[in-house]
Amino acid sequence: MICDTTQRSAAILSKIADLGSTGAVREDWRQLFERLAASATDAGFPGGLVPIATPAGGVRVYALASDDRQWRQLRPLLLSFAGPTLTSFNGLPGSLSGADAIERILAEADPSTVGILDLPSDDTVRAQGLRALARLVTVWSRVPAMDGKPSEPTSWLLADFQDQINVGRREAAWSVIRRLEDELRLDALNIRFLEVQLFAAFEDWQAIVTMRGLKDLCNARRPASVTNAILEALYRVRLVPAFDAEDLGTLLSAYERECRPLAQSLIVLPPRAAIGESALRIYAIEAIVDGDRDDIANHLRSRSDAIGWLAAHLGAAEAEVPSSVRPPNALDDARMALAKTDGLSPLEQINALWTTLRDLPQDQLDALRSAEPFKSVLRELAPEGVPSALPVNWIEWLERVHEPGFGESLSIARRGKDEWSIGDVEADPANVARLRTALAKVDEGTIAGDRAMDALPLMVAWLQGDADFPRASFLPIYSMLLTMFAIGSRRGRPIYESTGLLAKALLSVGLATDAYKDLLGDVSELMGSGLGADSVYWLLDIVEETLRFPTPDAEARLSFWHSALARIEPLRSRLNALQRASLAELAGTLGWSTETVDAIVSATSSDNARGVVPSGLRIAIYTLTEAVSRQAKLVLEKTLPSAVVDCSAEHGGSRELKALAENADIFVIVALSAKHAATNFIREHRRDRPLLYAQGHGFTSILRCIDDYLSKT
């Protein structure tokens, strides 16, 4: 970019165009001229190129650099792509003449250095020079950002993606997907899987139904969680009105017209563990429409509670007819096991096959080794024998992460997050102890430690799926996970947002004095190693939670508060206005009145802007905790005087809530303090307008949502 802003750069190009300097450009060169001129307004390009058609019929390109650093980058590029062979440029800077009208306009950009490239009169060579410079611009646009940050492993990015979903930060999770796509970390199919997971996490079913390539996604091998999300989306968007009205004719018609072409390839028997009620209802509708799918009906009869009134239309169960067919041998067993895995992921297919093979005697296993397709598969996957089946819970997964050959550990963990039942652990206190022990046995700095660290956000998501989260009997697990996050932070990993969820879970359930001190110690470890300006809300939210719940040790809590304030103080010049206002409000609640707080709150920074805040911005906040919404409203009105802030604590739909949902520019829902009926009502009337989810109980989580949104607008 040739000026300090895009607007100024564009204005200079406009003035040059008004002189008619490009009027003599040959039509077949005009596109090349436009590509070169685009660099003058590109903030990522070092300086800019301005092509000019001279009155004498020649072509000249001006290379402008705003400072010495840009010239050091631009000069060798010009020599490499369009040096003396194609242009007059020999690496030496030129100067602008005040006698030339075009050069007077270029001087308004106040360039530090100017390079002047005159192209030869020969049209062939001139075209080669223009194309070479156009290639320079194109190649530079593809250069990775040189921001000095070390490249992060893909496993870290995937962990960050799950971490952002855990705390309801949709935009942050979406930016991780885009980074994975832009840096070619994952193929297109896996990028689509992540998009489906993101939309499902925020119940944006319309986005799933309308996403590009959905039909191809339905026909591809996919995780069970993706299958469930697509079926859920089809049901929610296309079938809910007819189902709620118990109108079978309309329901079947809508299914055949809008859902069946997609749903048929998603229906796999037996239904996977991750399949929910909405998906099972589509199974039932398919059985009714087809008429010959008794196999589906038989699987669903025991799930009449999930499919509701559709159970009455499945027909009576058929009596089993004794078979005179000889019992299958080992080869038949294996072939049937393999046939039943059609539609499953490769890992699921292998697991199902291995489960069958483990129970075979050696002579029958030897028979399989000589028969295709098992001969090739077993030779490749298990040359030394039939391996054990894949883990079926987190305990088994943790017991195997130390195995060097367990390369699919994270793929299995991502599937287990959705499929492994938390009830299996909760039902037996001994399993809680086993899981805690398995976590404790993971050593820092080993391959097992790295794999477990990458899976920690997945474990938190699994725990969040518990209907009774946070659960008192799981305190040892919450505490151990938080400690593992703290250990990982010492090895250069970022502060995961999920740590805040674990800290709140521990505080809400209640802790003994020693456990309370351990919790504050883990949080101090986290904030001491990786706290930055972007993490301030994370810390303020935890501080607010320590105030919200009773403490077994007031002195330890006070010491933690002072430690948190000491960590924030060095960042004061980097905090934006909304962060400082949040700190001031929380400080008043805590009773802080110190010079340090006043210094932080009164600090000014050139980096305060959080995007352009339009005058009259309307912000709506929904939470059942009215004191929290009042605090957030107070801070927002102080920081954004032109904004209009409305709060609601309705338990269901109303005209007032509908008006807020339809008219507010930003709508924030406090997910942990909201009625499900009201949340669905708001979502229905918001349609495509911004809807944000605050994952904490306090006002700082609300302000963070708004701050994040404004920073990206």
PyMOL commands that set and color helices and strands:
alter all, ss='L'
color gray80, all
select helices_A, chain A and resi 6-18+27-41+68-82+101-107+123-141+154-166+170-182+188-201+205-210+214-219+224-244+248-266+277-290+294-313+330-339+346-358+362-369+374-381+394-400+409-419+423-426+429-440+447-464+472-489+498-509+513-530+533-548+554-574+577-590+595-602+626-639+655-663+671-673+676-686+699-711
alter helices_A, ss='H'
color red, helices_A
select strands_A, chain A and resi 48-53+59-65+113-118+618-622+644-648+666-670+691-694
alter strands_A, ss='S'
color yellow, strands_A
deselect
rebuild
show_as cartoon
